[in-house]
Amino acid sequence: MEATRRRLTEKQADTVDRLTKAALEVLSREGFAGLTVRMVAAAAGVGTATAYTYFSSKEHLVAEVFWRRLASSAAPDLDSGIDRIDRVVAVLRQIATLVATEPALAGAVTSALLGTDPDVAHLRLRIGTEIRRRLVAALTPDADPDVVETLELLYAGALVRAGMGYASYVEIADRLEKSARQVLED
């Protein structure tokens, strides 16, 4: 998988993989507030300077973990026998529940993606582009740009609410389904 900041050799890619896996371990133990790049580097068995070669901040590291999770997840099967509303709901539910079983990561992703780090901004764009691509594929052939944007706003707002602890990611996925159905049935 191509790194956020540059193309990697096999050895560098292995280091990045170790860092992202270690980030999950540290997050589960320390939470996002306690997470530091230094701690992740130690858990991955690499020097802190090496970790900062690949990740500019803890927000960048967590955003990369989420990006990798999203990029490696298969989009739901959008069989043509399923109507467009059910296809959209499947896409939104799959993305909303991507981190549902990992509460520490789920909360960290919200905080990380709201960061101002330029590397996070780059990943936000990649994540948003992938989500848009999946929504457009689900809506095809009627991918009205206004509807796509409305669904993106629903998704973003729902995940912020989940990240703030107003509901679980599973509950948010249910609410997203209800909201998407309302938008698409009108």
C-alpha positions in Angstrom: 0.0 0.0 0.0 1.4 3.4 -1.0 2.4 5.5 2.0 0.9 8.9 2.6 4.1 10.9 2.4 6.1 9.0 -0.3 6.7 5.7 -2.0 8.3 3.1 0.2 10.8 0.3 -0.3 9.9 -3.1 1.1 11.8 -2.5 4.3 10.2 0.9 4.8 6.7 -0.5 4.1 7.4 -3.1 6.8 8.4 -0.4 9.2 5.2 1.5 8.5 3.2 -1.7 8.9 4.8 -2.3 12.3 4.1 1.3 13.4 0.4 1.1 12.4 0.0 -2.2 14.2 1.8 -0.9 17.3 -0.4 2.2 17.2 -3.5 0.0 17.6 -1.8 -1.8 20.6 -0.9 1.5 22.3 -4.3 3.0 21.6 -6.1 0.1 23.2 -3.9 0.5 26.3 -3.5 4.2 26.6 -6.4 5.8 24.6 -5.9 8.6 22.1 -5.0 11.2 24.9 -2.2 9.0 26.1 -0.9 7.9 22.7 2.4 9.4 21.6 4.5 8.7 18.5 7.4 7.9 20.9 5.3 5.1 22.6 4.3 3.7 19.3 7.9 3.7 18.0 9.0 1.8 21.2 6.2 -0.7 20.8 7.1 -1.2 17.1 10.8 -1.6 18.0 12.0 1.4 16.0 13.5 4.7 17.0 11.4 7.7 17.5 13.2 9.6 14.7 12.4 6.8 12.4 8.7 6.9 13.3 8.6 10.7 12.7 10.1 10.0 9.3 6.8 8.4 8.3 4.3 10.1 10.6 4.3 13.8 11.4 2.0 13.4 14.4 -0.1 11.0 16.4 -3.1 12.3 14.4 -1.3 11.5 11.2 -0.6 8.0 12.4 -4.2 7.3 13.5 -5.6 8.7 10.3 -3.2 6.4 8.4 -4.5 3.4 10.4 -8.1 4.4 9.4 -7.2 5.0 5.8 -5.5 1.6 5.6 -8.5 -0.1 7.2 -10.9 1.7 4.7 -8.7 1.0 1.6 -8.3 -2.7 2.5 -12.0 -3.2 3.2 -13.9 -4.5 0.3 -16.8 -2.3 -0.7 -20.1 -4.1 -0.2 -21.3 -6.2 -3.1 -23.5 -3.8 -5.2 -25.3 -6.5 -7.1 -27.6 -5.0 -9.7 -30.5 -6.9 -8.2 -30.5 -4.7 -5.1 -32.2 -1.3 -5.4 -30.1 1.8 -5.1 -31.3 2.7 -1.6 -30.2 -0.7 -0.2 -26.9 -0.3 -2.1 -26.3 3.1 -0.5 -27.3 1.8 3.0 -24.9 -1.1 2.6 -22.1 1.3 1.8 -22.8 3.7 4.7 -23.3 0.8 7.2 -20.0 -0.8 6.1 -18.0 2.4 6.5 -19.7 3.4 9.7 -19.0 0.0 11.3 -15.4 -0.2 10.1 -14.1 0.6 13.6 -17.2 -0.4 15.6 -15.4 -3.2 17.4 -12.5 -1.1 18.4 -13.7 1.7 20.7 -10.3 3.2 21.3 -9.6 3.4 17.5 -13.1 4.7 16.8 -12.8 7.7 19.2 -9.2 8.4 18.1 -10.2 8.5 14.4 -12.7 11.3 15.0 -10.1 13.3 16.9 -7.3 12.6 14.4 -9.3 13.4 11.3 -10.3 16.8 12.7 -6.7 17.7 13.2 -4.9 20.5 11.3 -1.8 18.5 10.3 -1.2 18.8 6.5 -0.6 15.1 6.3 -4.0 14.5 8.0 -5.6 16.9 5.5 -4.1 14.8 2.7 -5.5 11.6 4.2 -8.9 13.2 4.8 -9.0 14.0 1.1 -8.1 10.4 0.2 -10.7 9.0 2.7 -13.4 11.4 1.5 -12.6 10.5 -2.2 -12.9 6.8 -1.4 -16.2 7.2 0.4 -17.5 9.4 -2.4 -16.4 6.8 -5.0 -18.3 4.1 -3.1 -21.5 6.2 -2.7 -21.4 7.1 -6.5 -21.0 3.4 -7.3 -24.0 2.6 -5.1 -26.2 5.4 -6.7 -25.2 4.7 -10.3 -26.7 5.4 -12.8 -28.5 8.2 -10.9 -25.5 9.7 -8.9 -26.9 13.2 -8.5 -24.0 15.3 -7.1 -26.4 17.0 -4.6 -27.6 13.6 -3.3 -24.0 12.4 -3.0 -23.0 15.5 -1.0 -26.1 15.1 1.3 -25.1 11.5 2.0 -21.5 12.6 2.7 -22.8 15.2 5.1 -25.0 12.6 6.8 -22.0 10.2 7.1 -19.6 12.9 8.4 -22.0 14.2 11.0 -23.0 10.7 12.1 -19.3 9.7 12.7 -18.6 12.9 14.6 -21.6 12.2 16.8 -20.3 8.6 17.4 -16.8 9.9 18.0 -18.2 12.3 20.6 -19.8 9.4 22.4 -23.5 10.2 21.7 -24.1 6.8 20.3 -22.2 3.6 19.5 -21.0 3.1 15.9 -23.6 0.3 15.5 -26.3 2.7 16.7 -25.0 5.4 14.3 -25.1 2.9 11.4 -28.8 2.3 12.2 -29.4 6.0 12.3 -27.5 6.5 9.1 -29.7 3.9 7.4 -32.9 5.6 8.5 -31.6 9.1 7.5 -30.3 7.8 4.1 -33.6 6.2 3.4 -35.4 9.4 4.2 -33.2 11.4 1.8 -33.3 8.8 -1.0 -37.1 8.1 -0.8 -37.9 11.9 -1.2 
